[in-house]
Amino acid sequence: MVGTRPCRTRPDVTVGRLLEEARRRSGKSCQEVAREIRVPAKHLAALENGDLSVFTAEIYARGAFAQYAKYLGIYAEQTQRAFQRVLCGAREFVPLRVHRPRSWLAATLTPRWILAAALFLVALSVGSYVAWQMASFVHLPDLAVAAPAGGVVTDSLITLEGRAAKDAEVTVNDEQVLLDSGGSFTQEVRLHPGINILRVAAKNGAGRVRVIQKDVLLAGD
């Protein structure tokens, strides 16, 4: 899209000279006429000199010319047509800038939103870590003992089998046992005649401990 604005007129126009001659016959200066018709003196001088570039739009040039010509008594159809030819020769076509709304991405990626998003991510990370720590502190570690089931046994050497959380520290009667990659463990335990207490404990990083106790009776001959 394009628009128009006036610029300096062609040198062969005579409207400016008509205005100047009529003003001189009235015996007044541009400043005096400007005060009476309330049009800036520089606009009147521009009309006389054929320099319409001082006007930001044609409508202002038309209005100033009409007021000036009427005041001087030369506002006639012939004069209007002459001024119209002046405007046609002075037109400058300029592109009009059409406002286009920004895309949602451009509207979103502002420094304020980027800072807010960064703060949100930091807060989310800290909150997740705190929640994980709280969960570790509140919840006991997983622990299960599959064998022995308890009760009466006749063999003094038994195998204790179980499973615990992979990051837990497991002990059997305060003796640490190793976990495989899946969290399973086995431990041979020697029993003495009578009742034996097997205390299996799993402790997580927060210090929370889950304990399973098995009572096994080793029967004599």
ZADO-1210 file (C-alpha; in nm, 4 decimals, padded with zeros to 6 digits):
<atoms>
<atom x="00.0000" y="00.0000" z="00.0000" code="MET" pos="1"/>
<atom x="00.1141" y="00.3562" z="-00.0764" code="VAL" pos="2"/>
<atom x="00.0101" y="00.7067" z="00.0244" code="GLY" pos="3"/>
<atom x="00.0901" y="01.0572" z="-00.0998" code="THR" pos="4"/>
<atom x="00.2482" y="01.3640" z="00.0473" code="ARG" pos="5"/>
<atom x="00.3396" y="01.6960" z="-00.1174" code="PRO" pos="6"/>
<atom x="00.6960" y="01.7866" z="-00.2010" code="CYS" pos="7"/>
<atom x="00.8582" y="02.0783" z="-00.3830" code="ARG" pos="8"/>
<atom x="00.6540" y="02.1775" z="-00.6909" code="THR" pos="9"/>
<atom x="00.7750" y="02.2029" z="-01.0480" code="ARG" pos="10"/>
<atom x="00.9402" y="02.5386" z="-01.1356" code="PRO" pos="11"/>
<atom x="00.6899" y="02.6227" z="-01.4150" code="ASP" pos="12"/>
<atom x="00.3871" y="02.6785" z="-01.1877" code="VAL" pos="13"/>
<atom x="00.2489" y="03.0298" z="-01.1433" code="THR" pos="14"/>
<atom x="00.0143" y="02.9901" z="-00.8449" code="VAL" pos="15"/>
<atom x="00.2862" y="03.0916" z="-00.6029" code="GLY" pos="16"/>
<atom x="00.3547" y="03.4101" z="-00.7976" code="ARG" pos="17"/>
<atom x="-00.0169" y="03.4908" z="-00.8045" code="LEU" pos="18"/>
<atom x="-00.0333" y="03.4613" z="-00.4276" code="LEU" pos="19"/>
<atom x="00.2780" y="03.6705" z="-00.3744" code="GLU" pos="20"/>
<atom x="00.1627" y="03.9482" z="-00.6132" code="GLU" pos="21"/>
<atom x="-00.1808" y="03.9622" z="-00.4491" code="ALA" pos="22"/>
<atom x="-00.0249" y="03.9869" z="-00.1029" code="ARG" pos="23"/>
<atom x="00.2086" y="04.2663" z="-00.2128" code="ARG" pos="24"/>
<atom x="-00.0860" y="04.4571" z="-00.3568" code="ARG" pos="25"/>
<atom x="-00.2549" y="04.4295" z="-00.0166" code="SER" pos="26"/>
<atom x="00.0529" y="04.5925" z="00.1371" code="GLY" pos="27"/>
<atom x="00.0964" y="04.3211" z="00.4029" code="LYS" pos="28"/>
<atom x="00.3747" y="04.0839" z="00.4900" code="SER" pos="29"/>
<atom x="00.3441" y="03.7062" z="00.5340" code="CYS" pos="30"/>
<atom x="00.3660" y="03.7483" z="00.9105" code="GLN" pos="31"/>
<atom x="00.0767" y="03.9958" z="00.9173" code="GLU" pos="32"/>
<atom x="-00.1447" y="03.7753" z="00.7015" code="VAL" pos="33"/>
<atom x="-00.0474" y="03.4699" z="00.9095" code="ALA" pos="34"/>
<atom x="-00.1685" y="03.6391" z="01.2281" code="ARG" pos="35"/>
<atom x="-00.5008" y="03.7328" z="01.0704" code="GLU" pos="36"/>
<atom x="-00.5901" y="03.3980" z="00.9110" code="ILE" pos="37"/>
<atom x="-00.4084" y="03.1895" z="01.1769" code="ARG" pos="38"/>
<atom x="-00.1905" y="02.9979" z="00.9351" code="VAL" pos="39"/>
<atom x="00.1833" y="02.9693" z="01.0082" code="PRO" pos="40"/>
<atom x="00.3871" y="03.2248" z="00.8109" code="ALA" pos="41"/>
<atom x="00.6224" y="02.9508" z="00.6923" code="LYS" pos="42"/>
<atom x="00.3272" y="02.7742" z="00.5273" code="HIS" pos="43"/>
<atom x="00.2253" y="03.0922" z="00.3446" code="LEU" pos="44"/>
<atom x="00.5834" y="03.1474" z="00.2292" code="ALA" pos="45"/>
<atom x="00.5988" y="02.7840" z="00.1166" code="ALA" pos="46"/>
<atom x="00.2865" y="02.8318" z="-00.0967" code="LEU" pos="47"/>
<atom x="00.4395" y="03.1380" z="-00.2591" code="GLU" pos="48"/>
<atom x="00.7710" y="02.9600" z="-00.3232" code="ASN" pos="49"/>
<atom x="00.6094" y="02.6436" z="-00.4566" code="GLY" pos="50"/>
<atom x="00.7661" y="02.4343" z="-00.1798" code="ASP" pos="51"/>
<atom x="00.4868" y="02.2152" z="-00.0481" code="LEU" pos="52"/>
<atom x="00.7193" y="01.9760" z="00.1334" code="SER" pos="53"/>
<atom x="00.6572" y="02.1609" z="00.4617" code="VAL" pos="54"/>
<atom x="00.3072" y="02.0110" z="00.4702" code="PHE" pos="55"/>
<atom x="00.2788" y="01.6612" z="00.6120" code="THR" pos="56"/>
<atom x="-00.0257" y="01.5808" z="00.3961" code="ALA" pos="57"/>
<atom x="-00.2076" y="01.7225" z="00.0942" code="GLU" pos="58"/>
<atom x="-00.5148" y="01.8093" z="00.2992" code="ILE" pos="59"/>
<atom x="-00.3141" y="02.0640" z="00.5004" code="TYR" pos="60"/>
<atom x="-00.1726" y="02.2197" z="00.1829" code="ALA" pos="61"/>
<atom x="-00.5243" y="02.2479" z="00.0361" code="ARG" pos="62"/>
<atom x="-00.6600" y="02.4074" z="00.3516" code="GLY" pos="63"/>
<atom x="-00.3781" y="02.6621" z="00.3784" code="ALA" pos="64"/>
<atom x="-00.4102" y="02.7555" z="00.0104" code="PHE" pos="65"/>
<atom x="-00.7894" y="02.8011" z="00.0368" code="ALA" pos="66"/>
<atom x="-00.7602" y="03.0292" z="00.3388" code="GLN" pos="67"/>
<atom x="-00.4772" y="03.2311" z="00.1839" code="TYR" pos="68"/>
<atom x="-00.6422" y="03.2684" z="-00.1575" code="ALA" pos="69"/>
<atom x="-00.9796" y="03.3657" z="-00.0058" code="LYS" pos="70"/>
<atom x="-00.8124" y="03.6254" z="00.2128" code="TYR" pos="71"/>
<atom x="-00.6333" y="03.7745" z="-00.0908" code="LEU" pos="72"/>
<atom x="-00.9496" y="03.7608" z="-00.3024" code="GLY" pos="73"/>
<atom x="-00.8129" y="03.5300" z="-00.5731" code="ILE" pos="74"/>
<atom x="-00.9906" y="03.2100" z="-00.4731" code="TYR" pos="75"/>
<atom x="-01.1610" y="03.1225" z="-00.8012" code="ALA" pos="76"/>
<atom x="-01.2217" y="02.8073" z="-01.0024" code="GLU" pos="77"/>
<atom x="-00.9318" y="02.8814" z="-01.2327" code="GLN" pos="78"/>
<atom x="-00.6981" y="02.9324" z="-00.9390" code="THR" pos="79"/>
<atom x="-00.8168" y="02.6120" z="-00.7733" code="GLN" pos="80"/>
<atom x="-00.7499" y="02.4109" z="-01.0907" code="ARG" pos="81"/>
<atom x="-00.4029" y="02.5658" z="-01.1145" code="ALA" pos="82"/>
<atom x="-00.3290" y="02.4693" z="-00.7541" code="PHE" pos="83"/>
<atom x="-00.4590" y="02.1175" z="-00.8187" code="GLN" pos="84"/>
<atom x="-00.2068" y="02.0853" z="-01.1032" code="ARG" pos="85"/>
<atom x="00.0603" y="02.2027" z="-00.8607" code="VAL" pos="86"/>
<atom x="-00.0362" y="01.9280" z="-00.6165" code="LEU" pos="87"/>
<atom x="-00.0368" y="01.6638" z="-00.8873" code="CYS" pos="88"/>
<atom x="00.3117" y="01.7658" z="-00.9928" code="GLY" pos="89"/>
<atom x="00.4314" y="01.7711" z="-00.6334" code="ALA" pos="90"/>
<atom x="00.2980" y="01.4340" z="-00.5218" code="ARG" pos="91"/>
<atom x="00.5427" y="01.1910" z="-00.3741" code="GLU" pos="92"/>
<atom x="00.4250" y="00.8354" z="-00.3308" code="PHE" pos="93"/>
<atom x="00.5392" y="00.6816" z="-00.0043" code="VAL" pos="94"/>
<atom x="00.4768" y="00.3310" z="00.1302" code="PRO" pos="95"/>
<atom x="00.2323" y="00.3106" z="00.4162" code="LEU" pos="96"/>
<atom x="00.3416" y="00.1037" z="00.7107" code="ARG" pos="97"/>
<atom x="00.0674" y="-00.1378" z="00.8014" code="VAL" pos="98"/>
<atom x="00.0694" y="-00.2549" z="01.1583" code="HIS" pos="99"/>
<atom x="00.0873" y="-00.6286" z="01.1766" code="ARG" pos="100"/>
<atom x="00.0242" y="-00.7992" z="01.5072" code="PRO" pos="101"/>
<atom x="00.3175" y="-00.9929" z="01.6396" code="ARG" pos="102"/>
<atom x="00.3001" y="-01.3677" z="01.6374" code="SER" pos="103"/>
<atom x="00.2264" y="-01.5413" z="01.9673" code="TRP" pos="104"/>
<atom x="00.5880" y="-01.6589" z="01.9803" code="LEU" pos="105"/>
<atom x="00.7294" y="-01.3075" z="01.9381" code="ALA" pos="106"/>
<atom x="00.4777" y="-01.1751" z="02.1899" code="ALA" pos="107"/>
<atom x="00.5737" y="-01.4459" z="02.4389" code="THR" pos="108"/>
<atom x="00.9524" y="-01.4360" z="02.4055" code="LEU" pos="109"/>
<atom x="00.9981" y="-01.1067" z="02.5846" code="THR" pos="110"/>
<atom x="01.2724" y="-01.0529" z="02.8448" code="PRO" pos="111"/>
<atom x="01.0098" y="-01.0452" z="03.1199" code="ARG" pos="112"/>
<atom x="00.8586" y="-01.3789" z="03.0157" code="TRP" pos="113"/>
<atom x="01.1996" y="-01.5395" z="02.9691" code="ILE" pos="114"/>
<atom x="01.3012" y="-01.4296" z="03.3200" code="LEU" pos="115"/>
<atom x="00.9715" y="-01.5556" z="03.4613" code="ALA" pos="116"/>
<atom x="01.0147" y="-01.8920" z="03.2859" code="ALA" pos="117"/>
<atom x="01.3724" y="-01.9246" z="03.4160" code="ALA" pos="118"/>
<atom x="01.2594" y="-01.8475" z="03.7723" code="LEU" pos="119"/>
<atom x="00.9755" y="-02.0985" z="03.7367" code="PHE" pos="120"/>
<atom x="01.2154" y="-02.3722" z="03.6219" code="LEU" pos="121"/>
<atom x="01.4520" y="-02.2997" z="03.9103" code="VAL" pos="122"/>
<atom x="01.1638" y="-02.3066" z="04.1574" code="ALA" pos="123"/>
<atom x="01.0358" y="-02.6309" z="04.0038" code="LEU" pos="124"/>
<atom x="01.3795" y="-02.7937" z="04.0300" code="SER" pos="125"/>
<atom x="01.4241" y="-02.6858" z="04.3911" code="VAL" pos="126"/>
<atom x="01.0712" y="-02.7946" z="04.4766" code="GLY" pos="127"/>
<atom x="01.1230" y="-03.1365" z="04.3169" code="SER" pos="128"/>
<atom x="01.4459" y="-03.1879" z="04.5082" code="TYR" pos="129"/>
<atom x="01.2854" y="-03.0863" z="04.8364" code="VAL" pos="130"/>
<atom x="00.9884" y="-03.3147" z="04.7664" code="ALA" pos="131"/>
<atom x="01.2247" y="-03.6039" z="04.6943" code="TRP" pos="132"/>
<atom x="01.4131" y="-03.5380" z="05.0153" code="GLN" pos="133"/>
<atom x="01.0888" y="-03.5211" z="05.2116" code="MET" pos="134"/>
<atom x="00.9674" y="-03.8439" z="05.0533" code="ALA" pos="135"/>
<atom x="01.2957" y="-04.0113" z="05.1408" code="SER" pos="136"/>
<atom x="01.2660" y="-03.8877" z="05.4965" code="PHE" pos="137"/>
<atom x="00.9010" y="-03.9827" z="05.5428" code="VAL" pos="138"/>
<atom x="00.8877" y="-04.3187" z="05.3626" code="HIS" pos="139"/>
<atom x="01.0713" y="-04.6253" z="05.4876" code="LEU" pos="140"/>
<atom x="01.2909" y="-04.8108" z="05.2374" code="PRO" pos="141"/>
<atom x="01.1537" y="-05.1226" z="05.0679" code="ASP" pos="142"/>
<atom x="01.2515" y="-05.4518" z="05.2356" code="LEU" pos="143"/>
<atom x="01.1267" y="-05.8095" z="05.2029" code="ALA" pos="144"/>
<atom x="01.2631" y="-06.1405" z="05.3386" code="VAL" pos="145"/>
<atom x="01.1766" y="-06.4489" z="05.1322" code="ALA" pos="146"/>
<atom x="01.3596" y="-06.7130" z="05.3330" code="ALA" pos="147"/>
<atom x="01.3644" y="-06.8493" z="05.5906" code="PRO" pos="148"/>
<atom x="00.9955" y="-06.8339" z="05.6664" code="ALA" pos="149"/>
<atom x="01.0677" y="-06.8802" z="06.0356" code="GLY" pos="150"/>
<atom x="00.9627" y="-07.1611" z="06.2643" code="GLY" pos="151"/>
<atom x="01.1644" y="-07.4755" z="06.3385" code="VAL" pos="152"/>
<atom x="01.4716" y="-07.5871" z="06.1456" code="VAL" pos="153"/>
<atom x="01.7135" y="-07.8735" z="06.1979" code="THR" pos="154"/>
<atom x="02.0132" y="-07.7438" z="05.9999" code="ASP" pos="155"/>
<atom x="02.2446" y="-07.5074" z="06.1876" code="SER" pos="156"/>
<atom x="02.3487" y="-07.3281" z="05.8661" code="LEU" pos="157"/>
<atom x="02.0700" y="-07.1567" z="05.6758" code="ILE" pos="158"/>
<atom x="02.0574" y="-06.9113" z="05.3846" code="THR" pos="159"/>
<atom x="01.8694" y="-06.5882" z="05.4324" code="LEU" pos="160"/>
<atom x="01.7253" y="-06.4407" z="05.1108" code="GLU" pos="161"/>
<atom x="01.5532" y="-06.1104" z="05.0505" code="GLY" pos="162"/>
<atom x="01.5161" y="-05.7931" z="04.8467" code="ARG" pos="163"/>
<atom x="01.5564" y="-05.4250" z="04.9390" code="ALA" pos="164"/>
<atom x="01.5676" y="-05.0825" z="04.7786" code="ALA" pos="165"/>
<atom x="01.8778" y="-05.0650" z="04.5577" code="LYS" pos="166"/>
<atom x="02.0127" y="-04.7560" z="04.7361" code="ASP" pos="167"/>
<atom x="01.9522" y="-04.8943" z="05.0851" code="ALA" pos="168"/>
<atom x="02.2120" y="-05.0201" z="05.3324" code="GLU" pos="169"/>
<atom x="02.1107" y="-05.3685" z="05.4484" code="VAL" pos="170"/>
<atom x="02.2340" y="-05.5490" z="05.7585" code="THR" pos="171"/>
<atom x="02.1561" y="-05.8871" z="05.9104" code="VAL" pos="172"/>
<atom x="02.2084" y="-05.8848" z="06.2863" code="ASN" pos="173"/>
<atom x="02.4149" y="-05.5661" z="06.2392" code="ASP" pos="174"/>
<atom x="02.6372" y="-05.7330" z="05.9783" code="GLU" pos="175"/>
<atom x="02.6232" y="-05.5557" z="05.6415" code="GLN" pos="176"/>
<atom x="02.5311" y="-05.7586" z="05.3335" code="VAL" pos="177"/>
<atom x="02.5787" y="-05.6731" z="04.9658" code="LEU" pos="178"/>
<atom x="02.2971" y="-05.6124" z="04.7206" code="LEU" pos="179"/>
<atom x="02.3083" y="-05.7132" z="04.3557" code="ASP" pos="180"/>
<atom x="02.2016" y="-05.4790" z="04.0724" code="SER" pos="181"/>
<atom x="01.8358" y="-05.5655" z="04.1289" code="GLY" pos="182"/>
<atom x="01.8434" y="-05.5105" z="04.5055" code="GLY" pos="183"/>
<atom x="01.8434" y="-05.8806" z="04.5984" code="SER" pos="184"/>
<atom x="02.0672" y="-06.0239" z="04.8698" code="PHE" pos="185"/>
<atom x="02.1611" y="-06.3569" z="05.0255" code="THR" pos="186"/>
<atom x="02.3424" y="-06.4231" z="05.3493" code="GLN" pos="187"/>
<atom x="02.4413" y="-06.7466" z="05.5212" code="GLU" pos="188"/>
<atom x="02.3628" y="-06.7480" z="05.8915" code="VAL" pos="189"/>
<atom x="02.4828" y="-07.0021" z="06.1461" code="ARG" pos="190"/>
<atom x="02.2296" y="-07.0828" z="06.4184" code="LEU" pos="191"/>
<atom x="02.2790" y="-07.1985" z="06.7733" code="HIS" pos="192"/>
<atom x="02.0507" y="-07.4485" z="06.9471" code="PRO" pos="193"/>
<atom x="01.7299" y="-07.2901" z="07.0657" code="GLY" pos="194"/>
<atom x="01.5616" y="-06.9730" z="06.9494" code="ILE" pos="195"/>
<atom x="01.7584" y="-06.7494" z="06.7089" code="ASN" pos="196"/>
<atom x="01.6516" y="-06.3917" z="06.6323" code="ILE" pos="197"/>
<atom x="01.7333" y="-06.2758" z="06.2807" code="LEU" pos="198"/>
<atom x="01.7087" y="-05.8962" z="06.2563" code="ARG" pos="199"/>
<atom x="01.7164" y="-05.7669" z="05.8956" code="VAL" pos="200"/>
<atom x="01.7370" y="-05.3882" z="05.8589" code="ALA" pos="201"/>
<atom x="01.7395" y="-05.1567" z="05.5558" code="ALA" pos="202"/>
<atom x="01.8394" y="-04.7907" z="05.5939" code="LYS" pos="203"/>
<atom x="01.7997" y="-04.5244" z="05.3231" code="ASN" pos="204"/>
<atom x="01.9991" y="-04.2057" z="05.2655" code="GLY" pos="205"/>
<atom x="01.7693" y="-04.0040" z="05.4927" code="ALA" pos="206"/>
<atom x="01.8439" y="-04.2402" z="05.7830" code="GLY" pos="207"/>
<atom x="01.4992" y="-04.4011" z="05.7820" code="ARG" pos="208"/>
<atom x="01.5135" y="-04.7707" z="05.8783" code="VAL" pos="209"/>
<atom x="01.2768" y="-05.0591" z="05.8072" code="ARG" pos="210"/>
<atom x="01.3279" y="-05.3743" z="06.0172" code="VAL" pos="211"/>
<atom x="01.2023" y="-05.7275" z="05.9665" code="ILE" pos="212"/>
<atom x="01.2586" y="-05.9799" z="06.2461" code="GLN" pos="213"/>
<atom x="01.2493" y="-06.3551" z="06.2077" code="LYS" pos="214"/>
<atom x="01.2444" y="-06.6004" z="06.5012" code="ASP" pos="215"/>
<atom x="01.3965" y="-06.9370" z="06.4078" code="VAL" pos="216"/>
<atom x="01.4155" y="-07.2357" z="06.6415" code="LEU" pos="217"/>
<atom x="01.7021" y="-07.4766" z="06.5858" code="LEU" pos="218"/>
<atom x="01.5790" y="-07.8117" z="06.7135" code="ALA" pos="219"/>
<atom x="01.8282" y="-08.0488" z="06.8741" code="GLY" pos="220"/>
<atom x="01.8694" y="-08.4203" z="06.8004" code="ASP" pos="221"/>
</atoms>
